[in-house]
Amino acid sequence: MYSQGLIGAKTETTEDESFLAAFQARIDAEEKIEPNDPMPVGYRRTLIRQIGQHAHSEIVGMLPEGNWITRAPSLKRKAALLAKVQDEGGHGLYLYSAAETLGVSREQMTEELLSGKAKYSSIFNYPTQTWADIGAIGWLVDGAAIMNQIPLCRCSYGPYARAMIRVCKEESFHQRQGYEIMMTLARGTPDQKELAQDALNRWWWPSLMMFGPHDGDSQHGDQSMAWKIKRFTNDELRQQFVDSTVPQAQYLGLTLPDPDLKWNDERGHYDFGAIDWDEFWRVVKGGGTMNKERIAARKKAWDDGEWVREAVLAHGEKRKARREAAKMAAE
Ligand code: FAQ
């Protein structure tokens, strides 16, 4: 666990021009910023927001797949899915720890999630209706997550960048298990292939939305790029994802649900159709099929865990008291 001691740390800085210029010079020189380094309040706030939302996404992201653990079609599939969902829990914990180095507590972040103040990825507000959805999530959702997270391994904030290295290794296994499920279904009976196509139809557009609004509408994009928190813009990463996923779909013999998708020789990229941004914002603002259920599940888990948190604190107090008594006796 990164330093809990930073919680409640003084977060103000004297942000005169020379301080900001010196900070930017460190960023431009590709130096890593570490927890105890002076940093602009905005930099700290942006990281707490992004890392916190990222952590929430991992934890909420366990729910749609968790729904299929008891219904996986074989022992092998069940073991792989169980391991994947556990990995996601682990990613959430690394990320909460990375955010804690910036002076925010896990409790504060959880309260913000449960009150609706902090966001989590829109993608996890869609239901998992069939087993093929588990394949589509691994292939597309983890695929999009990797595309977004590989550059985060070079993020200017040290603890976030280091957490991302391990997370990306695990995401890569997740993506492959999803693609392998899709391959098995696509090469199976006509009914199985139809199941895979139906999952692709439902998950394709929400996966493109994971990269966030168009660059022109991205509120934090420019500043995060200047601070080298983000290394590519939302649209750049979305395009890279489309370009790498089209051949994968072709190999599966499945059709991406976009009549406007076609190779553009001049651009050297695939053109693709318009994203339904009304749907995106509706889901982000709580109006997706599963928003209420996801938050209710997290609230129940948090409430059910209260006695564990109390017990850990009480145990810590007892140990401290015992240590102090032993110290007094020795003096
Ligand atoms: N959903 O100004 P921007 C995973 C919000 S992990 C909901 O462009 P930014 C693993 C954004 O927060 C998936 N909200 O924001 C897994 C902001 O609102 P705010 C999560 C979204 O931060 C796989 C507003 O819109 N990954 O999948 C979304 O510069 C399978 C304006 O947007 C990460 O979190 C969205 N899709 O760029 C687990 C990666 N997009 O905060 C289980 C780290 C945007 O002002 C199963 N995060 N918003 O209230 C990032 O890279 C960035 O935060 C972006 C957004 C790219 C997501």
Residues whose N, C-alpha, C, O or C-beta is under 5 A from the ligand:
A	BS01	FAQ	Q50 Q53 H54 S57 E58 G61 M62 E88 K119 Y120 S121 S122 V141 D142 A145 M209 M210 F211 G212 P213 D217 S218 Q219 H220 G221 S224 V284
